[in-house]
Amino acid sequence: MTAVAAVTAAAAGAVALPAVAADHHPARPHHPVVCISAVQADSPGRDGRSNRSLNREWVEVTNGSRWSVDLDGWTLSDEDGHTYTFSHYRLDGRTTVRVHTGFGRDSRTDVFQERRTYVWNNDYDTATLRNDHGRFVDDASWGYRRR
């Protein structure tokens, strides 16, 4: 009976392992197709709120797939609720768009939030990317919040 019980337990364990692994769904994908690939939260130089300084603060969003992705209605936000919404923008496959804080002329590689104040905290913050249904796509955090 002990041998039979051991074989039965081993067989049950072998069957249970794949079931547990199959049921495990991480909170976020390991390699999202569209992701936040870089952040420049602290614009170089003096923070004088000039448009040049504001535009040196940016977040890059990259499409890692071969196919273009329609970002119309997607949002990029910080912890304080500042939100940029992509409008009529298609990100080609294997390309990156840089989302600047200040004013400028949108192009294939650069878009502008048209803000007169900084968005991203220098010491800590989180940039969160959501699709047009409000579903989480990716985020990037830096620093730490002192409590």
N, C-alpha and C positions, 0 to 999 in steps of 0.2 A: 504494500500500500504506500509506503514512503516513496518508492521509486515512481509509482503512478502519480502521486501527488506532486512530486518534483517536476515531472514531465508536463503535467497539466499546468502547474504554475509557470513554468518556463514558456509554454505555448501561449498562455494568457498574457504574459508579459510581452512577448514578441508581437502579439496582436495589439496590445494596448499602446505600445510606443508609437507606432505610426498614427494611431487615432489621436493621441495627445498632440503630436507634432502637427497633424493636419488641422486641429482645432485652434492652434496658436496663430493669432493674427496680430502682428505688431501695430501699435498705435499709429505709426507712420511708415510708409514704404522705405525700403533701404535705398532705392535708387529711383526717385520720382523722375518722370519724363521732363517736367518743368520744375526748376528749383531755383532757390536763391543761391547764387554762386559766389558772390563777394559783396562786402559792405565797406563803405568808407564813411563811418559815422562822424568822425572828427575831421572836418575839412582842414587841410594844411594851412598854416599861417594864422593870422589874427582873425578871430571871429567878429568881424565888423558888420555882419549882415548885408554886405554888398552882394549883388547878384552873382558876381564871380565866386565869392566865398560860399554862398548858398549852393551853387552848382558843383562845388568841389565836395559836397556831401551827397552821396548816392548809394543806391543798391542795384546790383546786377541780377537780372533774371535770365537764366539760360535754359534753352530747349535742347535736351540731350538726344532727342530722337531724330530720325531722318525726315519726318513729316512736319509740316507747319502746324501750329496750334493757334486757334483764334482766342486771344486774350480779352476780347470785348466783354466788359463787365467784371473781370477779375479785379481783385483788390490787393493792395499792399498797405499794411498798417503797422503802427508802432504800439507800444504798451499804453500810451496815453490816448489812443483812439484816433490819432491823425490818420486819415485814410486817403490813398490815391486810388482812383478807379481807372483802369485802362479803358479807352474808348476807341473803337474801330481800329484795333491794332492786331495784326497777325505776326506772330514770331516764327520766322522760318526755321526749318530744321537745322540743328547744330549751330545755332547762333545765339547771341546774347544781346539784350537790351539793357541800357543803363538808365535808371530812373533817378533824375536829378531833382533836388529840392526846389530850386529857383525857377526863373523864367527862361524860356528859350524856344527855339523852333524844333518841333518834333521831327524826327527822322527815323529811318529803319533801325538805327543803333542807339538813339538817345531820345528819351521822352522827358517832359518837365512837369513837375507838380504845380508850378506857378504859385509858390508860396513866398512870403516876405520874411518868414522866420524859420529857424532850423527845426527839423523834425526829430532827428535821431539823437538821443542822448549820448554824449561822449563817454561817460563812465559806465553805463549799462543800458541795455534796451533789448528788445526783440522785434525783428522785422518778420511779419507773418504774411504769407501769400495764400489767398483763397481764390477758388474758382468762381465762375459766374453763378453758381448755386450756393455760395457761401461755405462750401466745404474746404476744410484744411488741405493745402497742397504741400507747403514746406514752411520752415521758419529758420531763422538764424539769430542766435543770441550772443551777446558779448558782455564782459564785465560781470559784476555781481551787485546786488542791491544790499546795502547796509541796513540792518534792522535794529 
